[in-house]
Amino acid sequence: MVPGSLVAFTASCNRARLRRIRFHGLRRSTATLLLEQGVDLMVIKEILGHAHIAITADVYAHVRPCLQRDAIERVSGALGESPQL
């Protein structure tokens, strides 16, 4: 088995008795979790190996509404107000 290969990944998941997940699904989940944790989009772009930040932003646009709500709530909290969503 070649370290880092898809075969090695699948074998590792099987040994750990993890449910079957496509490698691409793991990649998308990781990027989504990083965004939700406030990791800069440029850092995520580098981790994923995208050529342009626009690719990363377009692919993970579905996360933005959640992050926007969180940002509004934080600003409202800082101002001592209830968020008006």
Buried (B, 14 or more C-beta within 10 A) or exposed (E): EEEEEEEEBBEEBEEEEEEEEEEEEEEBEEBBEBBEEEEEBEEBBEBBEBEEBEEBBEBBEEBEEEEEEEEEEEEBEEEEEEBEE
